[in-house]
Amino acid sequence: MQYLCNYQTDIRRMIGVLQHWQVLLAPACAASVTEVTLADVLAVIEALQQTFGPTAPLEAIIQQLVEQDLREQVEGRRQVRRELAAAVA
């Protein structure tokens, strides 16, 4: 489901984008890095382009990543069940 952001100006929209990037990328930075830079943003974009291609729609990338995450969660749960079953046996 798409949510529309009602920014009144292009500058406010850009401020919003930059603030979101800052919040989202801060934990991924090394402990010694105190500020998120455009280089950090570019690294994420380059990794996504390498994996999915430069013209991949964002929604398609999101769906693929969600699918991968769900598969990993299911496999993790199966592994825990196998380990518990082995411990009980």
Buried (B, 14 or more C-beta within 10 A) or exposed (E): EEEEEEEEEEEEEEEEEEEEBBEEBEEEEEEEEEEBEEEBBEEEEEEBEEEBEEEEEEEEBEEEEEEEEEEEEEEEEEEEEEEEEEEEE
